[in-house]
Amino acid sequence: MVETDGGGSMATTLTIDIGGTKCAAAITGDDGVHNLESWPTTGSTENLEHAVAYYQRHLESGGSPAVAIGVSFGGPVDFRTSTVKRSVHVPGWSGFDFGEWSHKTLDLPVAVDNDAKVGALAEFHHGGHDSDDLVYVTVSTGIGAGVISSGRIVRGVSNEAGELGHTRVSEDPKLCSCGRMGCLERMCSGYWIEQDHGRPAVELFADEEFLAEYSRMFARGLSNAILLYNPSVIVLGGGVSRVGARLTKSLTDNVSRELESWSHMVPVITTSTFDRDGVHLGAKELTRDLF
């Protein structure tokens, strides 16, 4: 369990994480994340049936009723309507209305956002970074970013601010899932590097030559984010972040070279200290604006 530092009292929240390969549910409050349970990702209805069954077991065991549901989803979401826009990495969810589902099944208010923005909220409120200007970058099946500027999450007019993975960093003609070529996600996400090299990511990153080339490419994308948002901290999450200090040091060196004329803008680049709990802490933060 992760102890949180509060930031305002709030009762129990049912938090749900929906990713490309696995889903999870937890009971999350101001005292932390409790009884986290995960299962392999299947169809949308089946995944939510798992979450409802989990919550019913919680109530049957004498647990406190939730006052809201917070959902982290691995793709673009309409935050205002709680509806999934597209489901590239998590098939079968396009157009899914979480608000309607929540009303019909549990009669609870719900807040939904993509995993990168949820991760940014977790890092801002609970990561101990002491920064009001932070960019959280998740690197796993895809690449996305959540931006905190002056202490507030940056959403943009359609809640798609932070699509860092689909900024172009290469003239390479490799086609991304979004239809563009040379995207940061196409060149640097965990899924695509394994597809391109035919080896597991953990083996690839053990190779110093691969790490150096990967870092040079990834630094181009981070440099774009730095020039746009001027953060004091960049936090890496997702599977690739487990490479740790070897990656962050190499990225810092390459970003410094990319931004030689703006050296004063180079932020601290670090990895998230959260394991599975972080996304649930962030999903809880999403629900604060419901009340």
Phi, psi and omega in degrees: 000142177259127174280137180254166182258017173075239186097028182122137184283140176206140182284186185303137177235137170275117181249137185230133178244121181243109183243180184292329182242337179211157176237163180207155174225152179206162171259118189235131177224188180292346178265003175127194184255129186236145169053045180294133181227135182234162179205158180295143178292130175232220177286162184301314182297316180298317180299318181285331173297321175301313183295319179295316178298320177301313182294321178296321177296322177301314180293318181296334179272007178093011180288156180290140177297145176283150176261348182195169176238132174244129185237131170257127182237140183277059179174177183295135184228144169273101186299324184291325183254359181058038183241139176285129178278307181217151179228080182284310184269345179236084189299148171093007185248355184306128179082000183293132182258100180292330179297314178296316179301313183297319180297318184285325188265316186236353180053049179233148173293150183225145172234133184229138173209169180286161189297330181290316178293322177297318177297321178297319178297319178297315181294320181293314185275332190229359186274350178071028184273347179053051182216136174265359181227100191220143172239124176257127181241119177262130183233102178215243176301318175237191176227130177215164180226145170243132187244127171252121179233124183052038175081009181231144177291137179265120183251322187081175187294330181239021179064026181245013172299141179098010178284060184299327182298340182250022166272144186275129181236358185211152173273000178302133184282010180298130186273128178276163178296340180278350180101352178265169178246146175074020178293153176304318179298318181294329184269334192229355180289156181302318180299311187286327178292326177291321178296318184288326187254349177067025179222153177298148181302323182298325177287320181299316184285348174285344180270115184297325179294317177296315180303317182296315180291318178300315182297321178299318180290314182296324180298331177297316179294316179296323179297322176299316180296321180296316180293328181281319191246345176051054181280160172268342181220136166245125181249126178264133176231183182085177186301321183294334180297341181292348174299329170078219190297329178300319180286313184295324178294315180296320178296317179300317179298315183288323176297320178299323177289319179298324186250038184305322181281348178235044187302331180291347182268352184293119183272174168292131175246120186220175178249154179295144176268355180277148171259251181273342186287331188304315183297328180285324174298319178293320179296324175298317181299326178304324188279352183299327182281359178282346187240000000 
